[in-house]
Amino acid sequence: MASKKEPYVEGGSVSEDADHGYEASVKFLEEITSNCDEVQEKVLAEILTQNAETEYLKRQGMSHGNVDRLTFKTNMPIIAYEDIKPDILRLCNEDPSPILCAKPITELWMR
């Protein structure tokens, strides 16, 4: 039986390189997840600002000047499909109004 040759890795063995790759991956994950709250708050603020004039957010008391995270958490109920079914049906019927989002919905995928 022929013995396997270890591949050449400059600066160390394969296992040392794998350890470095693992450590680098862990460091990267720690860096990108260390400020999740800030990132989520920023993304939510952008979404709320862009969609502040939608009918749905207005019905929830989220008018243009009132789109902060605390108001969102306080005013926005957890909903089911049935709760927004009339809005979705309007979208399916090509209502161009800003119902659920400010930008027009150009496609709906149904299963």
Secondary structure, DSSP 8 states (H G I E B T S, - for coil): ---------TTS-HHHHHHHHHHHHHHHHHHHHTTHHHHHHHHHHHHHHHTTTSHHHHHTT--TT---HHHHHHH-----HHHHHHHHHHHHTT--S-SS-SS--------
